Amino acid sequence: YRLFTERAYVEELLENTVPEIQRTHLANVCLLLKSLGIENLIDFDFMDPPPQDNIQQSLYQLWVLGALDNFGSMTILGKKMVAFPLDPPLSKMIITGADLKCTQEVVTIAAMLSTPPVWFRPKERADEADAMREKFTAPESDHLTLLNVYNQWQQHKYSRIWATEHYLQHKALLKVREIRQQLCEIMEKTGIPLITCGINQDAVRKCIAASFFHHTGRMKGIGEYINMRTSMPCHLHPTSALYGLGYTPEYVVYHELVYTSKEYMQCVTSVDPLWLARLGSVYFYIKEDGVSKAEQRKKEKKEREELEKQRIEMDNRKREREIEEEKRRPTKKRKVVVVGGKRAKGEMKTKVKRRRIGL
């Protein structure tokens, strides 16, 4: 229960709670509907229709991640991602981990990000909690810090006492273990092997960069970044592993933004800009020396013509499929009966048995 003043209850609260589908990100919902064969999500008959901007942003994110092609159809990657009950970036991170041979580490990070924070920081023992947290810190990555927490808890046989001594939420860790087991079962069904990369932590950071490159920040000042896509200012949180690193990485990717007194990046990892150009080529590219603006415009024009050609081919294929489906449909033969007309030769007259109706 929550306690409100009468004024807040009357003037500030809404009469009805806003449906969750109208105030949350819909990328996972859109991907699921696409997998069910629903192509036009803008005109889909939702019970509580969300704003069209939310749907368009979700479809755009799926296209950026490679789950949808240029015409809104699901790709092979999208069909793999829909098997996981996670946000699309986390699903892609697991699938990318199979290519870079670090699925064991990536699935643990995905499970840790799918639960509330595991840290416990009481006010009266804040310094002790911070000191314990530094023991798990991995340089240049909050994601790897979460990985260290789970691995050490696993080495101590999932001990409640050990978790309490290190100011960790034991219930949250149990939830992480449960989610991780479910994800491992899905990976086994879909044929994704569970393999480890050992001490090669760059492979894990590459998977994170490949999944969250749309949340990239570039250094603007000490502890201050700007989002490279929206130019929104964002800051490192004092509890981040990168905050006390000794130097400020130029490029970082983050899981999400949290607003308190200002916009803070939650779960940050430093990345190499070359990784962004290779893994996030939708947004980033390496500027080539000696290429003039005229040549760049010519290249862009050629890409647009190629895209238009693909769209025409897609429309023709779609039209051909509709014609084939129309031909395959069984047609029922209808017999036209003329009332009061003459009977054909040889056609017998059907006798109707009269009934006697009495009152």
C-alpha positions as CSV (number, residue, x, y, z in Angstrom):
1,Y,0.0,0.0,0.0
2,R,1.0,3.6,-0.6
3,L,0.0,6.7,1.4
4,F,-1.1,9.8,-0.5
5,T,-2.4,13.2,0.5
6,E,-5.9,14.0,-0.5
7,R,-4.7,16.8,-2.8
8,A,-2.3,14.4,-4.6
9,Y,-5.0,11.8,-4.9
10,V,-7.6,14.2,-6.4
11,E,-5.3,16.3,-8.6
12,E,-2.3,14.3,-9.6
13,L,-3.3,10.6,-9.9
14,L,-5.1,9.3,-13.0
15,E,-8.5,7.8,-12.7
16,N,-7.3,4.6,-14.4
17,T,-3.8,3.2,-14.6
18,V,-2.2,3.6,-18.0
19,P,-1.9,0.1,-19.6
20,E,1.6,-1.3,-19.6
21,I,1.7,-1.8,-23.4
22,Q,1.3,2.0,-23.8
23,R,4.2,2.9,-21.5
24,T,6.9,0.3,-22.2
25,H,9.2,-0.6,-25.0
26,L,7.5,-2.9,-27.5
27,A,10.5,-4.4,-29.4
28,N,10.0,-7.9,-27.9
29,V,6.2,-7.7,-28.6
30,C,6.7,-6.6,-32.2
31,L,9.2,-9.4,-32.8
32,L,6.8,-12.0,-31.4
33,L,3.9,-10.7,-33.6
34,K,6.2,-10.8,-36.6
35,S,7.0,-14.4,-35.8
36,L,3.2,-15.2,-35.8
37,G,2.9,-13.9,-39.4
38,I,1.4,-10.4,-38.6
39,E,3.1,-8.1,-41.1
40,N,1.2,-4.8,-40.6
41,L,1.6,-3.9,-36.9
42,I,0.6,-0.3,-37.3
43,D,-3.0,-1.3,-38.1
44,F,-3.1,-4.3,-35.8
45,D,-6.2,-4.4,-33.6
46,F,-4.6,-4.1,-30.1
47,M,-7.0,-4.2,-27.1
48,D,-5.2,-1.1,-25.8
49,P,-3.5,0.4,-28.9
50,P,0.0,1.8,-28.0
51,P,1.2,5.1,-29.7
52,Q,2.3,4.5,-33.2
53,D,5.6,6.2,-32.4
54,N,6.4,3.4,-29.9
55,I,5.7,0.8,-32.6
56,Q,7.8,2.5,-35.2
57,Q,10.7,3.0,-32.8
58,S,10.5,-0.7,-31.8
59,L,10.5,-1.8,-35.4
60,Y,13.4,0.5,-36.1
61,Q,15.4,-1.0,-33.3
62,L,14.7,-4.5,-34.6
63,W,15.9,-3.4,-38.0
64,V,19.0,-1.9,-36.5
65,L,19.8,-5.2,-34.7
66,G,19.3,-7.2,-37.9
67,A,16.1,-9.0,-36.8
68,L,14.1,-7.4,-39.7
69,D,15.2,-6.8,-43.2
70,N,14.7,-3.6,-45.2
71,F,11.1,-4.6,-46.0
72,G,10.0,-5.5,-42.5
73,S,10.3,-9.3,-42.8
74,M,12.0,-11.4,-40.2
75,T,15.5,-12.5,-40.9
76,I,17.3,-15.7,-39.9
77,L,18.7,-13.8,-36.9
78,G,15.3,-12.6,-35.9
79,K,13.9,-16.1,-36.0
80,K,16.6,-17.2,-33.6
81,M,16.1,-14.2,-31.3
82,V,12.4,-14.8,-30.9
83,A,13.1,-18.1,-29.1
84,F,14.5,-16.2,-26.1
85,P,12.2,-14.5,-23.6
86,L,14.5,-11.5,-23.4
87,D,14.9,-8.0,-24.8
88,P,16.1,-8.2,-28.4
89,P,19.6,-6.8,-27.6
90,L,20.2,-9.5,-24.9
91,S,19.0,-12.2,-27.3
92,K,21.3,-11.0,-30.0
93,M,24.2,-10.9,-27.4
94,I,23.7,-14.6,-26.7
95,I,23.5,-15.5,-30.4
96,T,26.6,-13.4,-31.2
97,G,28.4,-15.2,-28.3
98,A,28.1,-18.5,-30.3
99,D,30.2,-16.9,-33.1
100,L,32.8,-15.5,-30.7
101,K,32.8,-18.7,-28.6
102,C,31.8,-17.1,-25.3
103,T,28.2,-18.2,-24.7
104,Q,28.9,-19.3,-21.1
105,E,29.9,-15.8,-20.1
106,V,27.3,-14.0,-22.2
107,V,24.3,-16.0,-20.9
108,T,25.4,-15.2,-17.3
109,I,25.5,-11.5,-18.1
110,A,22.1,-11.7,-19.8
111,A,20.6,-13.4,-16.7
112,M,22.2,-10.8,-14.4
113,L,20.8,-7.9,-16.4
114,S,17.3,-9.5,-16.4
115,T,16.9,-9.2,-12.6
116,P,17.0,-6.3,-10.1
117,P,20.4,-5.2,-8.9
118,V,22.2,-7.7,-6.7
119,W,24.0,-5.1,-4.7
120,F,23.0,-4.4,-1.1
121,R,24.2,-1.0,0.3
122,P,22.9,-0.1,3.8
123,K,23.4,3.5,4.8
124,E,25.1,2.7,8.0
125,R,27.6,0.4,6.3
126,A,28.0,2.1,3.0
127,D,31.8,2.2,3.1
128,E,32.1,-1.5,3.9
129,A,29.7,-2.3,1.1
130,D,31.7,-0.2,-1.4
131,A,34.9,-1.9,-0.3
132,M,33.4,-5.3,-0.9
133,R,32.1,-4.2,-4.3
134,E,35.6,-3.2,-5.4
135,K,36.7,-6.8,-4.9
136,F,34.5,-7.8,-7.9
137,T,35.4,-4.8,-10.1
138,A,36.6,-5.7,-13.6
139,P,38.5,-2.9,-15.3
140,E,36.7,-1.2,-18.2
141,S,33.4,-3.1,-17.8
142,D,30.4,-3.2,-15.4
143,H,29.1,-6.2,-17.3
144,L,32.3,-8.2,-16.5
145,T,31.9,-7.1,-12.9
146,L,28.5,-8.8,-12.8
147,L,30.1,-11.8,-14.4
148,N,32.7,-11.9,-11.6
149,V,30.0,-11.7,-9.0
150,Y,28.1,-14.8,-10.3
151,N,31.3,-16.8,-10.9
152,Q,32.6,-16.3,-7.4
153,W,29.2,-17.0,-5.9
154,Q,29.1,-20.2,-8.0
155,Q,32.6,-21.2,-6.7
156,H,31.4,-20.8,-3.1
157,K,28.6,-23.3,-3.9
158,Y,25.8,-20.6,-4.0
159,S,26.3,-19.9,-0.3
160,R,23.9,-17.5,1.5
161,I,26.4,-16.7,4.2
162,W,29.0,-15.7,1.6
163,A,26.5,-13.5,-0.3
164,T,25.5,-11.8,3.0
165,E,29.1,-11.1,3.9
166,H,29.8,-9.5,0.6
167,Y,26.6,-7.4,0.7
168,L,24.8,-9.2,-2.1
169,Q,21.1,-9.9,-2.4
170,H,20.9,-13.7,-2.1
171,K,17.3,-13.9,-3.4
172,A,18.3,-11.9,-6.5
173,L,21.2,-14.3,-7.1
174,L,18.9,-17.3,-6.8
175,K,16.6,-15.7,-9.4
176,V,19.7,-15.1,-11.7
177,R,20.6,-18.8,-11.4
178,E,17.0,-19.8,-12.3
179,I,16.9,-17.5,-15.3
180,R,20.3,-18.8,-16.4
181,Q,19.2,-22.4,-16.3
182,Q,16.1,-21.6,-18.4
183,L,18.3,-19.8,-21.0
184,C,20.7,-22.7,-21.1
185,E,17.8,-25.0,-21.8
186,I,16.6,-22.8,-24.7
187,M,20.1,-22.7,-26.1
188,E,20.3,-26.5,-26.0
189,K,17.0,-26.7,-27.9
190,T,18.1,-24.2,-30.5
191,G,21.5,-25.8,-31.0
192,I,23.6,-23.0,-29.5
193,P,26.6,-24.6,-27.7
194,L,27.6,-23.6,-24.2
195,I,31.3,-22.8,-24.5
196,T,33.7,-20.5,-22.6
197,C,36.3,-18.1,-23.9
198,G,38.5,-18.5,-20.8
199,I,40.5,-15.3,-20.1
200,N,39.7,-13.7,-23.5
201,Q,37.5,-10.9,-22.1
202,D,37.7,-8.9,-25.3
203,A,35.3,-11.5,-26.9
204,V,32.7,-10.8,-24.3
205,R,33.1,-7.0,-24.8
206,K,32.7,-7.5,-28.6
207,C,29.4,-9.3,-28.0
208,I,28.2,-6.4,-25.8
209,A,29.3,-3.9,-28.5
210,A,27.4,-5.9,-31.2
211,S,24.2,-5.8,-29.2
212,F,24.2,-2.3,-27.6
213,F,26.0,-0.2,-30.3
214,H,22.8,1.9,-30.5
215,H,23.6,3.0,-26.9
216,T,27.0,4.4,-27.6
217,G,28.5,7.3,-25.8
218,R,31.4,9.4,-26.8
219,M,33.5,11.3,-24.2
220,K,32.8,14.9,-23.8
221,G,34.5,15.6,-20.5
222,I,35.7,13.9,-17.4
223,G,32.9,11.4,-16.5
224,E,30.6,13.0,-19.1
225,Y,29.5,11.5,-22.4
226,I,27.0,12.3,-25.2
227,N,25.0,9.7,-27.0
228,M,26.3,9.5,-30.6
229,R,22.9,9.0,-32.1
230,T,20.7,11.4,-30.1
231,S,23.4,13.8,-28.7
232,M,21.8,13.4,-25.3
233,P,24.3,14.1,-22.4
234,C,24.9,11.2,-20.1
235,H,27.2,10.6,-17.2
236,L,29.1,7.8,-15.5
237,H,27.6,6.8,-12.2
238,P,30.0,7.0,-9.1
239,T,29.4,3.2,-8.5
240,S,30.5,2.3,-12.0
241,A,33.8,0.4,-12.5
242,L,34.9,3.0,-15.1
243,Y,34.4,5.9,-12.7
244,G,37.5,5.2,-10.7
245,L,39.5,3.7,-13.6
246,G,42.1,6.4,-13.6
247,Y,41.4,7.5,-17.2
248,T,38.2,8.1,-19.2
249,P,37.6,5.7,-22.1
250,E,36.7,7.6,-25.3
251,Y,33.9,5.3,-26.4
252,V,31.5,3.3,-24.2
253,V,28.2,1.3,-24.6
254,Y,25.6,1.1,-21.8
255,H,22.6,-1.0,-21.0
256,E,20.2,1.8,-20.2
257,L,19.8,5.3,-18.9
258,V,18.5,6.1,-15.4
259,Y,17.5,9.6,-14.5
260,T,17.9,10.8,-10.9
261,S,19.5,14.2,-10.5
262,K,20.8,13.8,-14.1
263,E,21.1,11.1,-16.8
264,Y,23.3,8.3,-15.6
265,M,24.4,5.3,-17.7
266,Q,23.7,2.0,-16.1
267,C,26.0,-1.0,-16.7
268,V,28.8,0.6,-18.9
269,T,31.5,-1.1,-20.9
270,S,34.4,0.6,-22.8
271,V,34.7,-0.5,-26.4
272,D,37.1,0.0,-29.3
273,P,35.7,2.3,-32.0
274,L,36.8,-0.2,-34.7
275,W,34.4,-2.7,-33.1
276,L,31.6,-0.2,-33.5
277,A,32.4,0.3,-37.2
278,R,32.5,-3.4,-37.9
279,L,29.6,-4.6,-35.6
280,G,27.4,-1.6,-35.8
281,S,27.8,-0.6,-39.5
282,V,24.2,0.7,-39.5
283,Y,25.3,3.8,-37.5
284,F,29.1,3.9,-37.8
285,Y,31.7,3.7,-40.5
286,I,35.4,4.6,-40.9
287,K,36.0,7.7,-42.9
288,E,38.2,6.8,-45.9
289,D,41.0,9.1,-46.8
290,G,40.9,10.6,-50.3
291,V,37.2,10.1,-50.8
292,S,35.5,13.2,-52.0
293,K,31.9,14.3,-51.3
294,A,30.9,13.7,-54.9
295,E,32.1,10.1,-54.7
296,Q,30.3,9.6,-51.4
297,R,27.1,10.9,-52.9
298,K,27.5,8.7,-55.9
299,K,27.9,5.7,-53.5
300,E,24.8,6.6,-51.6
301,K,22.8,7.0,-54.8
302,K,23.9,3.5,-55.9
303,E,22.8,2.1,-52.6
304,R,19.4,3.7,-52.9
305,E,19.0,2.3,-56.4
306,E,19.9,-1.1,-55.2
307,L,17.4,-0.8,-52.3
308,E,14.6,0.3,-54.7
309,K,15.5,-2.7,-57.0
310,Q,15.2,-5.1,-54.0
311,R,11.8,-3.5,-53.1
312,I,10.4,-4.0,-56.6
313,E,11.6,-7.7,-56.6
314,M,10.0,-8.2,-53.2
315,D,6.7,-6.7,-54.4
316,N,6.7,-9.0,-57.5
317,R,7.4,-12.1,-55.4
318,K,4.6,-11.2,-53.0
319,R,2.2,-10.7,-55.8
320,E,3.2,-14.0,-57.4
321,R,2.6,-15.8,-54.0
322,E,-0.9,-14.2,-53.7
323,I,-1.7,-15.4,-57.2
324,E,-0.5,-18.9,-56.5
325,E,-2.5,-19.0,-53.2
326,E,-5.6,-17.9,-55.1
327,K,-5.2,-20.7,-57.6
328,R,-4.8,-23.3,-54.9
329,R,-8.0,-22.4,-53.2
330,P,-10.7,-24.9,-53.9
331,T,-13.6,-23.5,-55.9
332,K,-17.1,-24.7,-55.1
333,K,-19.3,-25.5,-58.0
334,R,-22.6,-23.7,-57.7
335,K,-25.8,-24.8,-59.3
336,V,-28.2,-22.2,-60.4
337,V,-31.9,-23.0,-59.7
338,V,-34.5,-21.1,-61.6
339,V,-37.8,-20.9,-59.7
340,G,-40.8,-21.7,-61.8
341,G,-38.8,-22.7,-64.8
342,K,-39.1,-25.9,-66.9
343,R,-37.5,-29.1,-65.8
344,A,-34.8,-30.6,-67.9
345,K,-35.6,-33.8,-69.8
346,G,-35.3,-36.8,-67.6
347,E,-35.2,-34.8,-64.3
348,M,-37.6,-36.3,-61.8
349,K,-40.0,-34.3,-59.8
350,T,-39.4,-34.6,-56.1
351,K,-42.6,-35.2,-54.1
352,V,-43.1,-33.4,-50.9
353,K,-45.0,-35.4,-48.3
354,R,-47.9,-33.4,-47.1
355,R,-48.6,-33.1,-43.4
356,R,-51.9,-32.7,-41.8
357,I,-51.9,-29.9,-39.3
358,G,-54.6,-29.9,-36.6
359,L,-55.4,-27.6,-33.8
